[in-house]
Amino acid sequence: MNSRKPLPPSPPPRLPLGSTFYGQGHLWVVISNPAADGSVLMVNFTSWHEHVDNDKTCDETCIMEVGDHPSITHRTVVYYAKRRDVTAAHQEAMLKNPSLAPSGAPVSTELLRRIQEGALESDFVSERQKKAVAASLV
């Protein structure tokens, strides 16, 4: 008779704070620590463009320039309007999907802090998400 106790279930996958992934043609970055359910908040980078006639489609809360991250080749913004709560199951799928491969270069602590502070200011980020970011500030 086997007297070994079964091993406890593995914790949900964890994407480290500041890690980056390519997906949907953009670089995505993790900006919160995992919630109790294992989910993290991610935002993506997109090209900056000038406002025309009060067009507010380009959120300028956090503007990045060449040198802020190896993947940035021109003026870029964080697209807070497309932020995503990424579940533990989706994180696992991301880690297994070669088309959503990690970029290999996490954001610097300084850039992560700027992105997080932008999330706290952005009108596109919900209050619940802002609380998660505030609790994860670097």
N, C-alpha and C positions, 0 to 999 in steps of 0.2 A: 504494500500500500504506500502511495506517495504522500508524504506528510508536508510537502512544500506548499506554501501559500501562493496563490497567483500574484503576479506582479501587478501593481496599480497601473491604471491606464497612463499612457504617455501624456504629458501636458500638450496643449495645442502648440502648433509651430509659432515661433516668435520671430518676427522680422525686426531686427535691431533698429532702434531710433536713429534716424539719419541715413539708413540704407536706401539705395536707389535701384529702380528697375525701369527697363524700357517696356512700354506697352502702348498700343494705339497710336504709335508714332510720336510719343512724348516720353520724357523722363519723369518718373514718379518718385516721390520721396516720402518716407515714413516720418510723421511729425508728432506722433503721440506714443506713449508706452501702451502696452496692451491693456484693454479694459478687462473686467472680471470674466467676460465671455471669450477673451482672447483677441478681440477685434482691435485694429489699429486705424488711425486716420492717415490717409495719404492724399497728397496734392500733386498736381503735375506742373511742369514748366511749359510755357508756350512763347512764341515770338511776340515781342512788343510791337505795337503799331500806334501811330498817332491817332488821337481822337479827331473825328471830323464832325462838325456841327453838333457838338454835345453828345456824340455817340459814346456810350459808357461800356462798350463791349470789352475794352482792354482795361482790366483791373490793375491799377498801378500801385497797389498797396505795398508790394514787394518787387522792386525792379533789380535785376541782376545784370552784370556786365561780364564781358570776356575776362577770364581769370578767376571768377568766383567759384567755378567748378569746371573740371576738364571737359565736360560735355557742352558747355556754353560757348558758342562761337559767334554770338551777336547779342544785342540787347534782348533780354528775356524777362518775362514776368511769371509769377506764380498764379495759376489759374484757379483761384479759390472757388469759383462757381462750379467747378467740376470735381471738387473734393470727394473722397470716397471713404466710407467706413468699410474696411476690408476684414471680413470674418476670418476666423482661424481656418475654416475649410478652404476659403479662397486663397489664403496665404499658402496653404499646402499645395494647392493647384498651381499657384504662381511659381513656386519653387521647383515644380516638376515640369513646367511648360517652357520649352526652349525659346519660344517666341516672346516670353516675358522674363527673359534672363536678367539677373542682377547686372548692373552696369559695371560693377567692379570698383567703383569709386563712390564711397559715401560722401555726403556733404560735410564740410568742415563744421566744427562746433559753432563758429561765428556765423556761418551762413544758416545753419539750422536755427539758431536763435533768431535771426532776422526773419526767417520764414514763419517761425512760431509766433513772433510778435505781430507779423502781418496777419496771421490767422485770427489773432485776438482783436484786431482792428477791422477786419473785413466784414462787410454786411452780408456776405454770402455764407459765412460759417455760422452754424446754429449755436445757441447758448450751450447746449449739451456738449457739442464738439469743442467749443471754446474752453469749457471746464476741463476736458480731457487734455487739451493742449497746455493749459495753465498748470496742470498738475505734472506735466512732463517737461517744463522749461529747463533748458540747459544753461 
